[in-house]
Amino acid sequence: MSSSANLTILLLSIFTISFSSVVANDEGLQRGARIFADQCAGCHGKNGGGTADNYSARLFGDKPTIDLAEVIAATMPEDEAELCTGDDAVAVAEWMQSAFYSPEAQARINPPQTKLSRLTVAQYRNCVADLVESFTRSTQPDDRKGLNARYYKSRRFSEKDKVIERLDASIDFNFGEATPDAEKIPKAEEFSIRWEGSVVVDETGWYDFILKTENGARLFVNDPQTALIDAWVKSGYDTEYRGALFLLAGRIYPLRLEWFTFKEKTSSVGLWWKRPHGTDQPIPARHLSPQRSTQILVVETPFPPDDRSDGYVRGTSVSKEWDEATTFAAIETIDRLWPMLKRIVPVGKSEERDEKLRQFCTKVANRAFRRPISEHEINVYVDSQFDSAATAEDAVRRSMLAVLKSPRFLYREIGGQHDQFTRAERLSFALWNSPPDGDLLKAAEKGKLDSGKRLREQAERLVNSYRGRIQLHRFLRVWLNLERLEDIGKDKQAYPDFTPQFAADLRASLELLLDESASSNDGGFQTLLTSDDTWLNNRLASFYSIDQQQEDTLFHKVKFEPELRAGIVSHPYLLSGLAYQNTSSPIHRGVFLSRGILGRALKPPADSVAPLSPDLTPDLTTRERVSQQTSPTMCAGCHKMINSLGFALEEFDAVGRHRKTEKDRPIDAAGYYRLTTGEIAEFNGANELADFLLQSRETHRSFARQLFHHMVQQPILAYGPQSIDELAQFFADHQLSMKSLMVEIACRAAEHEQP
């Protein structure tokens, strides 16, 4: 960072302290109150509530004090704006913020309430999967990568013919006319291989599994009995086979691939996939595990999308379509569970069958309701169903349908209770987006969630698990708004190597950075914003002219222009996504930084204006063209902030490559940002920008607020007007540890009692 940037941040700190002191001064607030009463209340009401004769709407919003003061100085009082300017306008703005204007002030006047919530779509699927998994065995992936491989010198998988046993990192072999080992498998005309283990999934969605071979093979994924792809008997000339599965993030699924060759001229085998938002590629070693795992019941019934109108997913709306979806999903669950029931409930003798199935259904209700069930509930959901059903199968189906359609399953905290089971439920949904596991329920049953210390111990256990890491990784995708960057395309003539596969590699590189940050023991946020390492494979390294080429095709962490780049701020995937096909876009990049990272509210432009084409202004640089287009008064209000942030990334072109010139003129990457306190922070280039963002109180506030909403799915100000400031301070005090912040949010939500 330059000395001028360091001085700027020092001045920022001094100014923030002095400004806070001024705001806290009662005399200053009283002065603002008097001016408002004399000059503003006649039109806007005593406390900004509006008046029938003039402005009936309430005065509230999210403008920073300095921006609010500028509006007051320029426009108020109406037709006499010169009466309230300078220090008077600032005093009025400060008083309005504290009295009624800001969201925090509104939360004191009209405290928002938490709302009754149903399960979101993701939570419903997780609840069903966990419900079934509670009767089998839960598996979390360890550090081992790849699949267990057994090689046989015949086409039969007999123990006497097994000659090689090893761990294969991935499956993408072309043996040609040879064998994997000429000494141990001398005959190329006949040998076979069986791979076993699990596939590790960190993103929910549809996965295409692709088997490439000219020989015989069959692939089993999440079902040990029925092959997803069966090419055991060769017919025709096909060499590529596909099968699709819907999989949930945070889980590992059993996988088995059996392959053989017999008298074919050549032999090869490749296990590929297409992930959500991805392209066809061999399944990487990091997504394969030699661990054994059990089948996961994944509901595939389509649901209507959850409400996101408040900027985060929440389950507060119920429609006829949603109710119908829960019915179809319950029927799907029962139909798919029934074939598994013999493995889950060994019924033994026929006279014991009824009792064991009753016990099973009672346990289902207990886990589905996420708390012990009463005798009355046992009678309603279990005994009455068995007493009236013609067969045991009908009884189980009716009991499970009643349970899965019960409000006690579909809604959270339906009874209004606030006990230790409520704490367990809130903790688990916040940190795993799933119901409590067996250990958490046992802790609640034994009264071990009664203190903050014990609650925090459980929260730390959950957040440090694989599923806790997946929950944080999932939030980071939302925080970066990656959904809007799914289809990145560039001009084929200007960037012929920027193919869909290249874009998928860039996405994988960013995902690896997110995963590294989510897994970090030192907090991860600093890594996320300022890391000078980038994950690259050979294709990316070649495109970005990096010398550190590897012999394999895997991703490796390398120093990628460390003096120029910093974490996500300059990651080429985001830079490419926030750009046009041929040119950079300071506006898109500036909106991302101001709205997503710094949390500033941006209103839609008054008029939709098409960007100026570079062809119409061939002599202007991108910076000059954007400045010219956004200079009108109607644009300048927001674009002063947007452009000045985006300009700091102008040293990177439309595909995220560094450049020193544009139009044969040196790149100007100088930018600035006016904080909500009114002070100006200056920076030049990505490194200085990233350092500013890392230290900014506004970044901390925005991150804490968005993470709270993602985890708790309730308005943060319902947990107190100071919640955002308190969490931002906690974040800063704990070395910007994202995991620590998650624990703090989850515990606050678990202990909260709605007044």
FENMO-V462883 format. One record per residue. RES is the residue in three letters. PHI is phi in whole degrees, 0 to 359 (999 if undefined). OMEGA is omega in whole degrees, 0 to 359 (999 if undefined). D_CENTER is the distance of its C-alpha to the mean C-alpha in Angstrom with 2 decimals. Layout:
RES;PHI;OMEGA;D_CENTER + RES;PHI;OMEGA;D_CENTER
//
This chain:
MET;999;181;30.47 + SER;287;180;33.75 + SER;296;179;36.24 + SER;294;178;35.96 + ALA;292;178;32.20 + ASN;298;179;32.89 + LEU;297;179;35.62 + THR;299;182;33.41 + ILE;293;177;30.86 + LEU;298;178;33.84 + LEU;298;177;35.26 + LEU;301;182;31.95 + SER;298;181;32.02 + ILE;297;182;35.68 + PHE;295;181;35.19 + THR;299;180;32.30 + ILE;295;182;34.54 + SER;293;180;37.52 + PHE;295;179;35.66 + SER;298;180;34.30 + SER;295;180;37.88 + VAL;295;182;39.13 + VAL;298;183;36.67 + ALA;285;184;37.56 + ASN;288;183;41.24 + ASP;299;182;42.74 + GLU;297;179;45.48 + GLY;296;179;43.13 + LEU;294;179;41.26 + GLN;295;177;44.63 + ARG;297;178;45.79 + GLY;298;179;42.80 + ALA;296;180;43.47 + ARG;294;180;47.12 + ILE;297;180;46.42 + PHE;298;180;43.95 + ALA;297;182;46.59 + ASP;283;192;49.30 + GLN;248;189;47.59 + CYS;241;189;44.47 + ALA;297;181;44.90 + GLY;301;180;47.56 + CYS;262;189;45.07 + HIS;256;180;41.73 + GLY;87;185;42.99 + LYS;304;180;43.48 + ASN;239;177;39.82 + GLY;72;183;38.28 + GLY;278;180;38.49 + GLY;94;177;40.42 + THR;230;184;44.03 + ALA;295;186;45.53 + ASP;277;187;47.80 + ASN;239;182;45.43 + TYR;251;185;41.61 + SER;282;183;40.53 + ALA;284;175;36.77 + ARG;293;175;35.27 + LEU;269;172;34.38 + PHE;201;181;30.78 + GLY;174;183;27.84 + ASP;236;175;25.48 + LYS;293;173;27.76 + PRO;298;183;28.26 + THR;304;183;31.79 + ILE;294;178;33.08 + ASP;290;179;32.05 + LEU;297;178;33.48 + ALA;297;179;36.66 + GLU;295;178;37.03 + VAL;297;180;36.84 + ILE;298;182;39.40 + ALA;296;184;41.67 + ALA;274;191;41.63 + THR;230;188;42.05 + MET;240;349;43.27 + PRO;294;183;45.73 + GLU;302;180;46.18 + ASP;69;177;49.07 + GLU;219;186;49.62 + ALA;298;182;46.59 + GLU;290;182;48.86 + LEU;284;185;49.35 + CYS;227;180;45.90 + THR;226;174;44.75 + GLY;56;182;43.95 + ASP;297;179;43.73 + ASP;297;180;44.47 + ALA;296;178;41.41 + VAL;296;180;39.22 + ALA;298;179;40.82 + VAL;295;180;40.20 + ALA;298;180;36.54 + GLU;296;180;36.05 + TRP;293;178;37.84 + MET;301;180;35.97 + GLN;302;184;32.59 + SER;284;186;33.75 + ALA;272;186;35.72 + PHE;202;191;33.78 + TYR;281;188;31.79 + SER;288;175;28.47 + PRO;304;179;25.68 + GLU;294;178;26.64 + ALA;294;177;30.26 + GLN;298;179;29.50 + ALA;293;176;27.70 + ARG;284;182;30.99 + ILE;286;180;33.13 + ASN;233;185;31.21 + PRO;303;177;28.78 + PRO;293;183;25.76 + GLN;247;169;25.38 + THR;290;185;22.66 + LYS;246;173;22.80 + LEU;301;184;23.42 + SER;235;169;20.30 + ARG;272;173;20.22 + LEU;293;171;17.68 + THR;288;181;14.82 + VAL;300;179;14.85 + ALA;298;180;12.18 + GLN;293;178;14.15 + TYR;300;181;17.36 + ARG;296;178;16.68 + ASN;295;180;15.62 + CYS;298;179;18.75 + VAL;294;180;20.99 + ALA;299;180;19.84 + ASP;291;179;20.31 + LEU;301;180;23.55 + VAL;289;182;25.06 + GLU;296;180;23.76 + SER;295;179;25.52 + PHE;261;181;28.78 + THR;242;181;28.18 + ARG;211;179;26.46 + SER;269;183;22.95 + THR;232;173;22.03 + GLN;249;183;19.53 + PRO;293;174;19.69 + ASP;261;186;21.88 + ASP;277;181;22.37 + ARG;287;181;24.61 + LYS;235;178;23.74 + GLY;100;183;25.57 + LEU;234;171;27.77 + ASN;293;182;31.13 + ALA;236;175;33.78 + ARG;236;183;37.36 + TYR;255;183;39.85 + TYR;238;181;43.06 + LYS;273;174;46.26 + SER;224;178;46.77 + ARG;278;180;44.81 + ARG;258;181;44.88 + PHE;272;181;42.41 + SER;262;184;45.26 + GLU;300;183;45.22 + LYS;291;180;48.51 + ASP;263;181;47.12 + LYS;288;184;44.01 + VAL;237;179;44.54 + ILE;223;173;41.19 + GLU;224;186;38.31 + ARG;205;177;35.41 + LEU;252;177;31.66 + ASP;261;183;30.47 + ALA;296;177;27.31 + SER;208;183;26.78 + ILE;241;177;29.06 + ASP;201;188;30.49 + PHE;247;172;34.25 + ASN;235;183;37.21 + PHE;280;182;40.35 + GLY;62;179;42.69 + GLU;261;183;46.16 + ALA;252;178;45.57 + THR;232;178;43.91 + PRO;297;181;41.24 + ASP;208;186;44.14 + ALA;297;181;47.68 + GLU;283;184;49.35 + LYS;273;178;47.52 + ILE;234;187;47.02 + PRO;287;185;50.15 + LYS;260;180;50.09 + ALA;288;184;47.52 + GLU;284;182;48.65 + GLU;204;168;47.14 + PHE;198;185;44.22 + SER;211;180;40.93 + ILE;218;173;37.61 + ARG;235;175;35.25 + TRP;253;180;31.69 + GLU;221;178;29.92 + GLY;158;183;26.76 + SER;216;173;23.18 + VAL;253;185;20.27 + VAL;257;187;16.94 + VAL;241;180;13.83 + ASP;244;178;10.24 + GLU;215;181;8.92 + THR;282;177;10.47 + GLY;153;180;13.18 + TRP;275;179;16.72 + TYR;241;171;18.07 + ASP;269;173;21.51 + PHE;264;188;23.54 + ILE;234;178;26.43 + LEU;250;181;29.66 + LYS;246;178;32.04 + THR;192;171;35.59 + GLU;263;183;39.20 + ASN;250;180;40.05 + GLY;261;181;39.31 + ALA;197;171;35.98 + ARG;212;186;33.79 + LEU;240;177;30.14 + PHE;245;177;28.84 + VAL;228;178;25.11 + ASN;59;175;24.23 + ASP;199;184;27.81 + PRO;287;186;30.71 + GLN;259;186;33.33 + THR;248;182;32.41 + ALA;288;173;31.60 + LEU;290;177;28.71 + ILE;230;180;30.87 + ASP;237;176;34.61 + ALA;239;184;36.66 + TRP;292;178;39.15 + VAL;257;185;42.09 + LYS;283;174;42.28 + SER;217;182;43.33 + GLY;78;186;43.53 + TYR;244;180;42.05 + ASP;294;175;38.30 + THR;231;179;36.38 + GLU;224;184;32.78 + TYR;228;185;31.33 + ARG;230;173;27.97 + GLY;211;186;26.31 + ALA;246;176;23.02 + LEU;221;172;20.93 + PHE;266;185;17.94 + LEU;234;180;15.94 + LEU;261;179;13.30 + ALA;291;175;10.72 + GLY;84;182;11.98 + ARG;223;174;15.56 + ILE;240;189;18.41 + TYR;241;180;20.90 + PRO;297;181;24.61 + LEU;221;176;25.88 + ARG;217;177;29.50 + LEU;236;177;31.14 + GLU;246;186;34.93 + TRP;218;176;36.81 + PHE;210;171;40.49 + THR;232;181;42.97 + PHE;212;174;46.57 + LYS;66;170;49.09 + GLU;280;181;46.66 + LYS;291;180;47.52 + THR;226;178;44.12 + SER;217;177;41.04 + SER;199;177;37.34 + VAL;204;178;34.03 + GLY;222;176;30.44 + LEU;251;183;27.28 + TRP;244;172;24.65 + TRP;206;170;21.58 + LYS;234;180;19.50 + ARG;282;170;15.77 + PRO;305;180;13.68 + HIS;68;184;13.96 + GLY;242;177;16.42 + THR;233;179;20.19 + ASP;299;177;22.75 + GLN;198;175;22.89 + PRO;301;179;24.22 + ILE;295;183;21.78 + PRO;292;181;21.14 + ALA;301;183;22.44 + ARG;293;178;19.15 + HIS;256;178;18.17 + LEU;238;181;21.60 + SER;223;177;23.09 + PRO;284;181;26.76 + GLN;294;170;25.97 + ARG;275;179;27.24 + SER;219;182;24.97 + THR;254;182;25.69 + GLN;298;178;24.92 + ILE;254;177;21.87 + LEU;273;182;22.56 + VAL;249;179;19.84 + VAL;287;180;20.60 + GLU;254;179;20.70 + THR;306;178;22.25 + PRO;289;177;20.69 + PHE;244;170;19.60 + PRO;294;183;19.66 + PRO;296;177;16.32 + ASP;287;179;15.21 + ASP;290;176;16.21 + ARG;232;187;14.05 + SER;295;178;17.17 + ASP;266;178;16.32 + GLY;93;177;13.15 + TYR;211;181;10.85 + VAL;290;177;11.08 + ARG;211;182;14.22 + GLY;248;184;17.01 + THR;253;179;20.06 + SER;243;180;21.74 + VAL;234;180;23.90 + SER;236;176;25.62 + LYS;298;180;28.20 + GLU;296;179;25.86 + TRP;293;179;23.32 + ASP;297;178;26.29 + GLU;296;180;27.63 + ALA;297;179;24.38 + THR;295;177;24.41 + THR;292;179;28.02 + PHE;297;179;27.44 + ALA;293;178;24.51 + ALA;296;179;26.85 + ILE;295;177;29.60 + GLU;300;180;27.41 + THR;300;182;26.40 + ILE;295;181;30.07 + ASP;298;182;31.32 + ARG;278;179;29.02 + LEU;282;187;29.62 + TRP;303;178;33.39 + PRO;296;180;34.03 + MET;274;191;32.08 + LEU;295;181;34.09 + LYS;295;178;36.98 + ARG;283;183;34.88 + ILE;277;183;33.23 + VAL;236;175;36.46 + PRO;290;190;39.61 + VAL;280;178;42.12 + GLY;67;183;45.27 + LYS;293;185;48.52 + SER;298;182;48.65 + GLU;289;179;49.96 + GLU;267;188;46.86 + ARG;300;184;44.46 + ASP;299;183;44.31 + GLU;294;181;43.72 + LYS;293;177;40.97 + LEU;290;175;39.12 + ARG;298;179;39.57 + GLN;298;178;38.11 + PHE;299;181;35.13 + CYS;294;176;34.51 + THR;295;178;34.91 + LYS;294;177;32.25 + VAL;300;180;29.93 + ALA;298;181;30.50 + ASN;299;180;30.09 + ARG;287;181;26.64 + ALA;294;181;25.53 + PHE;275;174;26.67 + ARG;64;177;25.04 + ARG;190;179;28.38 + PRO;301;180;32.01 + ILE;263;183;33.75 + SER;275;176;37.20 + GLU;299;178;40.42 + HIS;297;180;40.33 + GLU;293;176;36.89 + ILE;299;180;38.15 + ASN;294;183;41.08 + VAL;290;190;39.10 + TYR;268;184;36.30 + VAL;235;189;38.28 + ASP;300;182;42.04 + SER;296;179;42.84 + GLN;290;179;40.91 + PHE;289;182;42.86 + ASP;292;185;46.14 + SER;256;183;45.95 + ALA;276;181;44.49 + ALA;284;182;46.89 + THR;227;178;45.08 + ALA;296;179;42.68 + GLU;297;177;40.15 + ASP;299;181;40.41 + ALA;296;179;40.06 + VAL;297;181;36.81 + ARG;297;181;35.36 + ARG;293;179;36.54 + SER;296;181;35.32 + MET;293;178;31.79 + LEU;296;178;31.67 + ALA;297;180;32.83 + VAL;293;185;30.21 + LEU;287;175;27.24 + LYS;259;182;28.54 + SER;288;173;29.28 + PRO;302;180;27.72 + ARG;291;174;27.38 + PHE;267;189;24.82 + LEU;282;182;23.14 + TYR;242;180;22.93 + ARG;263;178;21.80 + GLU;57;185;24.68 + ILE;295;183;27.12 + GLY;274;180;30.13 + GLY;72;181;29.35 + GLN;280;172;29.92 + HIS;230;181;28.62 + ASP;235;184;29.53 + GLN;289;176;28.10 + PHE;288;174;26.55 + THR;297;178;24.73 + ARG;300;180;23.50 + ALA;299;181;22.38 + GLU;295;180;20.54 + ARG;297;181;18.73 + LEU;299;185;17.87 + SER;289;179;16.50 + PHE;294;179;14.43 + ALA;291;188;12.90 + LEU;262;180;12.23 + TRP;238;189;11.89 + ASN;59;185;11.37 + SER;216;178;14.74 + PRO;289;181;18.40 + PRO;299;175;20.34 + ASP;277;184;21.59 + GLY;301;181;25.35 + ASP;296;181;25.57 + LEU;290;177;23.93 + LEU;295;178;26.18 + LYS;295;178;29.17 + ALA;297;178;28.48 + ALA;294;181;28.48 + GLU;296;181;31.59 + LYS;270;178;33.39 + GLY;73;184;32.61 + LYS;262;175;30.58 + LEU;244;186;27.92 + ASP;279;183;30.59 + SER;244;178;30.04 + GLY;297;181;27.29 + LYS;295;180;27.95 + ARG;293;178;27.57 + LEU;297;181;24.46 + ARG;295;178;22.90 + GLU;299;178;24.05 + GLN;292;180;22.22 + ALA;297;179;19.00 + GLU;293;176;19.37 + ARG;297;182;20.04 + LEU;292;185;16.87 + VAL;290;180;14.56 + ASN;270;176;16.49 + SER;275;178;16.22 + TYR;300;182;14.35 + ARG;290;174;12.33 + GLY;295;177;11.63 + ARG;296;179;10.40 + ILE;295;178;8.10 + GLN;298;178;6.74 + LEU;293;178;6.44 + HIS;301;180;5.21 + ARG;298;178;2.22 + PHE;296;182;2.76 + LEU;298;175;4.49 + ARG;298;179;3.85 + VAL;294;181;4.35 + TRP;302;179;6.77 + LEU;274;177;8.38 + ASN;56;184;8.66 + LEU;291;178;8.81 + GLU;303;183;9.95 + ARG;277;182;13.10 + LEU;244;186;13.85 + GLU;285;184;14.34 + ASP;241;179;18.13 + ILE;266;179;19.40 + GLY;234;180;23.18 + LYS;232;178;25.96 + ASP;302;186;29.71 + LYS;292;179;31.17 + GLN;284;181;34.33 + ALA;285;184;32.84 + TYR;226;184;30.08 + PRO;297;182;31.28 + ASP;275;181;29.13 + PHE;274;183;25.83 + THR;269;174;25.43 + PRO;304;178;22.52 + GLN;294;178;22.58 + PHE;295;178;22.51 + ALA;298;177;19.47 + ALA;295;176;17.72 + ASP;296;177;18.91 + LEU;299;178;17.50 + ARG;298;179;14.00 + ALA;299;178;14.61 + SER;299;178;15.88 + LEU;295;180;12.85 + GLU;301;179;10.65 + LEU;294;176;13.47 + LEU;294;178;13.33 + LEU;298;180;9.71 + ASP;294;178;10.90 + GLU;298;180;14.08 + SER;293;180;12.76 + ALA;292;181;10.73 + SER;269;188;14.02 + SER;295;177;16.34 + ASN;273;183;18.99 + ASP;258;175;19.91 + GLY;113;172;16.87 + GLY;88;185;14.93 + PHE;291;178;14.61 + GLN;295;175;17.92 + THR;302;183;17.07 + LEU;300;186;14.04 + LEU;268;191;16.42 + THR;233;182;19.80 + SER;303;176;19.87 + ASP;261;175;22.76 + ASP;259;176;21.71 + THR;222;178;20.09 + TRP;275;182;19.46 + LEU;225;167;22.01 + ASN;254;184;23.95 + ASN;298;182;27.45 + ARG;296;179;26.63 + LEU;291;181;24.45 + ALA;300;179;26.97 + SER;294;182;29.80 + PHE;297;182;28.29 + TYR;265;173;27.62 + SER;58;177;30.98 + ILE;261;185;29.90 + ASP;285;188;32.80 + GLN;283;177;30.96 + GLN;284;180;31.12 + GLN;252;179;30.54 + GLU;288;181;32.68 + ASP;262;181;29.85 + THR;254;183;27.03 + LEU;281;175;24.22 + PHE;276;177;21.78 + HIS;229;178;23.23 + LYS;276;183;22.31 + VAL;228;172;24.94 + LYS;282;186;26.14 + PHE;246;180;25.45 + GLU;47;187;27.56 + PRO;299;179;26.73 + GLU;283;184;29.09 + LEU;243;190;27.25 + ARG;242;180;23.52 + ALA;206;171;20.91 + GLY;49;183;17.30 + ILE;293;185;14.77 + VAL;303;182;17.51 + SER;239;179;19.62 + HIS;294;186;17.52 + PRO;298;178;19.35 + TYR;292;179;16.46 + LEU;291;179;15.46 + LEU;299;179;19.19 + SER;289;180;20.05 + GLY;292;180;17.55 + LEU;263;181;18.74 + ALA;206;176;22.33 + TYR;273;182;24.98 + GLN;293;184;26.59 + ASN;239;186;29.30 + THR;228;173;28.56 + SER;289;178;26.05 + SER;217;177;24.80 + PRO;303;181;24.96 + ILE;291;180;24.09 + HIS;299;180;20.71 + ARG;292;179;19.89 + GLY;292;176;21.38 + VAL;297;178;19.48 + PHE;302;182;16.13 + LEU;290;185;17.54 + SER;286;183;19.28 + ARG;278;187;16.89 + GLY;281;185;13.43 + ILE;271;183;14.61 + LEU;271;174;17.82 + GLY;75;179;16.99 + ARG;276;179;20.21 + ALA;283;179;20.94 + LEU;235;177;22.28 + LYS;277;176;24.53 + PRO;299;179;24.97 + PRO;299;181;28.05 + ALA;299;179;31.31 + ASP;232;177;32.28 + SER;280;184;30.42 + VAL;243;178;31.79 + ALA;288;179;31.53 + PRO;296;176;31.02 + LEU;293;179;34.25 + SER;288;176;34.73 + PRO;303;181;35.46 + ASP;292;180;38.48 + LEU;277;180;39.99 + THR;229;189;39.70 + PRO;296;183;40.38 + ASP;269;184;41.66 + LEU;264;170;38.66 + THR;286;178;35.72 + THR;301;180;32.22 + ARG;299;180;32.34 + GLU;293;181;35.74 + ARG;295;180;34.83 + VAL;293;179;31.76 + SER;299;180;33.87 + GLN;293;183;36.62 + GLN;292;186;34.53 + THR;259;182;32.83 + SER;285;180;36.03 + PRO;303;184;37.23 + THR;304;183;37.06 + MET;294;181;34.77 + CYS;259;193;32.10 + ALA;297;184;32.81 + GLY;306;179;31.45 + CYS;274;189;27.77 + HIS;286;172;28.33 + LYS;302;180;30.04 + MET;282;184;26.73 + ILE;299;184;24.58 + ASN;297;185;27.12 + SER;294;173;27.92 + LEU;283;182;24.36 + GLY;295;181;23.99 + PHE;297;180;27.45 + ALA;294;179;26.44 + LEU;251;181;24.59 + GLU;291;178;27.62 + GLU;284;177;28.63 + PHE;241;186;26.11 + ASP;275;187;27.04 + ALA;294;179;25.35 + VAL;244;174;24.03 + GLY;80;175;23.14 + ARG;272;180;26.52 + HIS;287;179;28.38 + ARG;219;179;31.53 + LYS;255;182;34.37 + THR;223;170;36.09 + GLU;215;184;35.74 + LYS;57;179;38.89 + ASP;63;177;40.80 + ARG;238;181;39.86 + PRO;300;177;37.87 + ILE;291;174;34.24 + ASP;257;181;33.83 + ALA;254;178;30.43 + ALA;281;178;31.46 + GLY;216;178;29.25 + TYR;208;178;29.17 + TYR;211;175;27.32 + ARG;268;181;29.06 + LEU;291;179;27.44 + THR;297;176;27.61 + THR;281;180;30.64 + GLY;105;180;32.39 + GLU;287;181;32.62 + ILE;255;172;31.88 + ALA;255;180;29.81 + GLU;248;179;30.77 + PHE;205;180;29.17 + ASN;224;178;29.98 + GLY;88;189;27.51 + ALA;293;183;24.02 + ASN;297;180;24.99 + GLU;293;177;26.54 + LEU;299;181;23.80 + ALA;297;178;21.14 + ASP;297;177;23.54 + PHE;298;181;23.98 + LEU;299;181;20.31 + LEU;298;184;19.93 + GLN;269;187;22.94 + SER;288;174;22.43 + ARG;299;181;22.44 + GLU;292;175;20.76 + THR;298;181;17.70 + HIS;297;179;17.65 + ARG;298;182;18.17 + SER;296;181;15.47 + PHE;296;180;12.78 + ALA;297;180;14.23 + ARG;295;182;14.50 + GLN;292;178;11.02 + LEU;294;177;9.69 + PHE;301;182;12.62 + HIS;298;179;11.99 + HIS;295;184;8.49 + MET;281;189;10.24 + VAL;269;179;13.72 + GLN;60;174;13.50 + GLN;222;180;16.85 + PRO;295;186;18.33 + ILE;297;182;18.41 + LEU;288;172;22.05 + ALA;289;180;23.11 + TYR;258;176;22.88 + GLY;121;182;25.37 + PRO;299;182;26.12 + GLN;262;187;25.51 + SER;302;183;22.12 + ILE;295;180;20.24 + ASP;297;181;23.00 + GLU;295;180;23.26 + LEU;291;177;19.64 + ALA;298;178;19.81 + GLN;293;177;23.04 + PHE;300;180;21.73 + PHE;302;180;18.96 + ALA;294;182;21.77 + ASP;290;182;24.19 + HIS;250;173;22.04 + GLN;55;178;21.69 + LEU;55;178;18.22 + SER;278;181;16.85 + MET;294;179;13.20 + LYS;294;178;14.13 + SER;297;178;17.21 + LEU;296;177;15.55 + MET;299;179;13.36 + VAL;298;181;16.74 + GLU;297;179;18.52 + ILE;297;182;16.30 + ALA;297;181;16.47 + CYS;291;177;20.22 + ARG;299;180;20.94 + ALA;295;182;19.48 + ALA;293;184;21.39 + GLU;272;187;24.61 + HIS;293;173;24.56 + GLU;242;182;27.50 + GLN;291;179;27.62 + PRO;294;999;31.04
//
